[in-house]
């Protein structure tokens, strides 16, 4: 599933602000363990107030809250637009202080609803406010690459400079959105299918799934900043990357959904072909855990990865970082 690809450029040649800690060898990570099940249309996730894990359930328009210490699950918010075509709806979540913001996608007139594609601020367990109409912006400002979903397919949302970054995997761009709802194009790409985001300082790290058929060499983690159109490849060589996250000591991990099932654009990987991988200092990836079933997002807490899957499970992988950042 993985190939060794020449980095563009190698990590040793990266600008200092893009350097990650990839010099340590892999630790001895644990086997993937099933933590929780029963989520419906699970996709995005984040760590929020109290150190709890918050998961979007697109099938029901629900945000679930998971106590990582006890495994207890509670409903944080409900009533958001659900998915219409099996994917989309409430797709990802981020917090600013104690306030949650959710990205809703693949709804609206093109799919027979009156729902708005955009960022929803959660005001209460059953109340919310649309603060940014990304669907309208996308219709009025179409991308340079080919598309057939006029409002785009917004995959992830991340806190950035007091507002948000939103990755659109269909329109091949990252948008910057203020809390007042002002929207602009932060970075645009060719047909590379941007997915997950993470931020370190002002530098943005992004996973690329690559265009169909999602070949390994097209699965990349890249980095870019706010004042340049330059995009630097950090690592490449893993199929259908859907997320990227920093671990301890600036170690960098990515989530591969696996081998594409060839059923059509936007369809997921075959079951049990996904992997958690780590960036290496030669610009490739090393496998931390494999055999994952269609993962969609992950969060790293201390030295453990919490991996959300399309089938509604949360899996954990322990001891993912090597000493001195992980356990001996």
RARA-V654755 format. One record per run of one state. SS is the DSSP state (@ for helix, = for strand, . for the rest). FROM is the first residue (numbers start at 0). TO is the last residue. If there is no record, write none. Layout:
BEGIN
SS:FROM:TO  SS:FROM:TO
END
This chain:
BEGIN
.:0:0  =:1:1  .:2:9  @:10:12  .:13:14  @:15:17  .:18:31  =:32:35  .:36:40  =:41:46  .:47:47  @:48:50  .:51:51  =:52:56  .:57:60  =:61:65  .:66:71  =:72:76  .:77:87  =:88:95  .:96:97  =:98:104  .:105:107  @:108:110  .:111:116  =:117:123  .:124:125  =:126:132  @:133:139  .:140:152  =:153:159  .:160:161  =:162:167  .:168:171  =:172:176  .:177:181  =:182:187  .:188:192  =:193:199  .:200:201  =:202:207  .:208:214  @:215:217  .:218:218  =:219:223  .:224:230  =:231:235  .:236:236  =:237:237  .:238:239  =:240:245  .:246:246  @:247:249  .:250:250  =:251:255  .:256:258  =:259:259  .:260:267  =:268:268  .:269:272  =:273:278  .:279:283  =:284:291  .:292:293  =:294:300  .:301:302  =:303:308  .:309:312  =:313:317  .:318:327
END
